[in-house]
């Protein structure tokens, strides 16, 4: 062995550039059956020494023998050749440079290892000395993400065009544990594969898709964006389905890369029963933020769950958009725009990813929210201002045609327009030995119509509120471990309420009111712990004592029994559970306030095993000197003694977790609300179960339902999946799924049967059989 350092000899440099050209030539495809060698260090910067001891542009070559024939202009290297240059390593048995012909030829166990870990292999390569054209025979490679491609020959026409002849592509494993070759789970073979770097596309001629070695699809021409090109225009995987609503449906998305900072996806949906529907998605990134807009449009008559059309043709559309921008280090602003012309447009045209968070304020399910907001935040303060409106897409279940299932939907005029909504917090710091915080809040709500009687259009209640709050807290810990945390909260509210219905026709009145509120209390805890073998047990009694003067609640009327009706815009939906047990004011909003002398107590227990297992339990309740009729009856907080709160969770084994939270009657321990569930996962599968029962939900209805689902893995990658949601109160299934699937490292195929028994407006119960195919590196399809 005779290693040599060359700086930079003409022949050795061109020999290494041949390896670099091979990396470019075959970087788009490979099927390597030989394990790749470890990648060398990346190329060092100019003038710096890399981990391989080479500077940028410097070459190192070693071989058993190097022969220079000056008379005929030939340099030959033989035996264990290794060349390192700019982070790449080339190995071969023989290398010949013909200076007169301007060619470089390498042969015998050729392997090229690139800085990114990808490897190329060939039996023989031939390049010109300008690196603009070349040929490789018996070529294979292993690229990042374990992608493999092989070809009988590889040709580089010029700097932009590269070809593979009789090529095969797969991301699947092709070697057994003992090193023998096996057929990949799926692959694409083609007579010719062309990579066009200028157009950023890869084109296949006579492409054949194989699954488990069996050809399943033939396309005379097939192309996709070049994975090495990053973003580029081209067609995306199509979506095909069949349903009673739209008939046969085909949607073909096209992705248009307008610039490095913007793109547009055009997705026309063609249906056999109804007119086409156009979906658009435009995205643009700016220096300070980004905008993402989704749009849809069609002109069509309305249709029911069976595709029966009625009414006149009209424009139908939707918009789902968001924008978020950073003004400076502390300030940011943004918006969301969510609107639809039809309550059922997303269901009828199967448009997904609709009800998701696009901004800081989130609406309920099947409701859209449009908002404009600005936020300032630093280490000690927070300030936000926002305005928003809501559109409801729910069906009015109390007005449903028993034959057609038609529902007029929600009346958006009863939803308030919110604006402005102002919130602020400031941490003053240490005062009187404790921490002092200042909180502010203000909101204006405007309604067009009252929800009390939709058959008569009565003025809607308008309200405005301004709040200022001081919160002080201090901690004391005794040598015995008892921790006492006294706190004081002082608050002032000012209200202006208009269009309060008087009960005489459509007559209204207005009212202005101010109030001062205060709470004084202390938290007392005494945690103790002890070791028992391989576990630690922690016991912690918690006591909270509070006192507040009688609060002046905002009364806006009386009910049919003559009882007061309180203004409640922000505390309609809340649950008394372990998360609210120790809140000084259990109402989550501002309109209602908890007053009186009260005591919150609980006991906590925790067991921690050294191997990671754990278990937690909390039992508590609340006491007060007087009943509080401001709390709704369903809350369990009206009486002097509240309902019992029980919460537990555990991880008793690896792969198993359980939880339960319940509210039990204060006298007979009957269950008023219970939510419980379990999760399990191991090598045989995964699953979950959820159970919920509630005597009175926020609508005053009894609720009881069960959700369960999971997957069971069988032998050789096969398995079964299931999901179900059952309304136990109605003794009926809402939705059921059962399926079979096959999966391995590079493919997943699902065949799923689904039955939906719910009625959404005019859309009746349905049955669906879907086939889902997901291929590694190529994405997935979903055909129904």
HELIX and SHEET records of a PDB file:
HELIX    1   1 UNK A   10  UNK A   25  1                                  16    
HELIX    2   2 UNK A  144  UNK A  146  5                                   3    
HELIX    3   3 UNK A  227  UNK A  229  5                                   3    
HELIX    4   4 UNK A  345  UNK A  348  1                                   4    
HELIX    5   5 UNK A  412  UNK A  414  5                                   3    
HELIX    6   6 UNK A  633  UNK A  635  5                                   3    
HELIX    7   7 UNK A  715  UNK A  717  5                                   3    
SHEET    1   A 4 UNK A   2  UNK A   6  0                                        
SHEET    2   A 4 UNK A  59  UNK A  63 -1                                        
SHEET    3   A 4 UNK A  74  UNK A  85 -1                                        
SHEET    4   A 4 UNK A  65  UNK A  69 -1                                        
SHEET    1   B12 UNK A   2  UNK A   6  0                                        
SHEET    2   B12 UNK A  59  UNK A  63 -1                                        
SHEET    3   B12 UNK A  74  UNK A  85 -1                                        
SHEET    4   B12 UNK A  88  UNK A  98 -1                                        
SHEET    5   B12 UNK A 103  UNK A 113 -1                                        
SHEET    6   B12 UNK A 119  UNK A 128 -1                                        
SHEET    7   B12 UNK A 134  UNK A 143 -1                                        
SHEET    8   B12 UNK A 147  UNK A 156 -1                                        
SHEET    9   B12 UNK A 161  UNK A 170 -1                                        
SHEET   10   B12 UNK A 186  UNK A 196 -1                                        
SHEET   11   B12 UNK A 201  UNK A 211 -1                                        
SHEET   12   B12 UNK A 214  UNK A 225 -1                                        
SHEET    1   C 3 UNK A 234  UNK A 235  0                                        
SHEET    2   C 3 UNK A 247  UNK A 259 -1                                        
SHEET    3   C 3 UNK A 239  UNK A 243 -1                                        
SHEET    1   D14 UNK A 234  UNK A 235  0                                        
SHEET    2   D14 UNK A 247  UNK A 259 -1                                        
SHEET    3   D14 UNK A 262  UNK A 271 -1                                        
SHEET    4   D14 UNK A 277  UNK A 285 -1                                        
SHEET    5   D14 UNK A 289  UNK A 303 -1                                        
SHEET    6   D14 UNK A 309  UNK A 326 -1                                        
SHEET    7   D14 UNK A 331  UNK A 340 -1                                        
SHEET    8   D14 UNK A 367  UNK A 377 -1                                        
SHEET    9   D14 UNK A 381  UNK A 392 -1                                        
SHEET   10   D14 UNK A 417  UNK A 431 -1                                        
SHEET   11   D14 UNK A 434  UNK A 446 -1                                        
SHEET   12   D14 UNK A 462  UNK A 473 -1                                        
SHEET   13   D14 UNK A 483  UNK A 501 -1                                        
SHEET   14   D14 UNK A 476  UNK A 477 -1                                        
SHEET    1   E27 UNK A 234  UNK A 235  0                                        
SHEET    2   E27 UNK A 247  UNK A 259 -1                                        
SHEET    3   E27 UNK A 262  UNK A 271 -1                                        
SHEET    4   E27 UNK A 277  UNK A 285 -1                                        
SHEET    5   E27 UNK A 289  UNK A 303 -1                                        
SHEET    6   E27 UNK A 309  UNK A 326 -1                                        
SHEET    7   E27 UNK A 331  UNK A 340 -1                                        
SHEET    8   E27 UNK A 367  UNK A 377 -1                                        
SHEET    9   E27 UNK A 381  UNK A 392 -1                                        
SHEET   10   E27 UNK A 417  UNK A 431 -1                                        
SHEET   11   E27 UNK A 434  UNK A 446 -1                                        
SHEET   12   E27 UNK A 462  UNK A 473 -1                                        
SHEET   13   E27 UNK A 483  UNK A 501 -1                                        
SHEET   14   E27 UNK A 508  UNK A 532 -1                                        
SHEET   15   E27 UNK A 535  UNK A 548 -1                                        
SHEET   16   E27 UNK A 596  UNK A 609 -1                                        
SHEET   17   E27 UNK A 614  UNK A 624 -1                                        
SHEET   18   E27 UNK A 644  UNK A 653 -1                                        
SHEET   19   E27 UNK A 656  UNK A 664 -1                                        
SHEET   20   E27 UNK A 671  UNK A 682 -1                                        
SHEET   21   E27 UNK A 685  UNK A 694 -1                                        
SHEET   22   E27 UNK A 703  UNK A 713 -1                                        
SHEET   23   E27 UNK A 718  UNK A 727 -1                                        
SHEET   24   E27 UNK A 732  UNK A 743 -1                                        
SHEET   25   E27 UNK A 747  UNK A 756 -1                                        
SHEET   26   E27 UNK A 766  UNK A 775 -1                                        
SHEET   27   E27 UNK A 779  UNK A 783 -1                                        
SHEET    1   F 2 UNK A 555  UNK A 558  0                                        
SHEET    2   F 2 UNK A 564  UNK A 566 -1                                        
END                                                                             
